[in-house]
Amino acid sequence: MALMEDRLRILRMIESGQISAEEGARLLEAFADEAVRERARAEARSRSLRVVVTELGSRRQKINVTIPASLVEVGLKLGARFFPRNAQFGSDDVLRAIERNAPGRIFEFQDLEEGERIEIFVE
């Protein structure tokens, strides 16, 4: 609702000559861009990331945790050191997968030294 009111206010300012049509167009574009970013943030807040760590030998799940996507960036910064060093996937890849709104498994790695399989899902 506020977006519609802001657009009308800009159009009235153009109509009254307070701003030029070019300035109004730039303002309207900025409002549209912000609306798109806000929708993306709302979608990200509603999604979650699930991390599953399974023992390879027994196939027993050691970890199965779901994290709200809104906390993922902070969690990735804190947990970056836990990403396997030789994995071809990093925290930036996780954030991009969330932004793409692509549900499903986005990462799988078998750590033979630790005897674990690590999987990350966007839900």
Summary of the structure (lengths in Angstrom):
residues: 123
radius of gyration: 22.0
end to end distance: 29.5
largest distance: 74.5
contacts: 292
relative contact order: 0.14
helix: 52%
strand: 25%
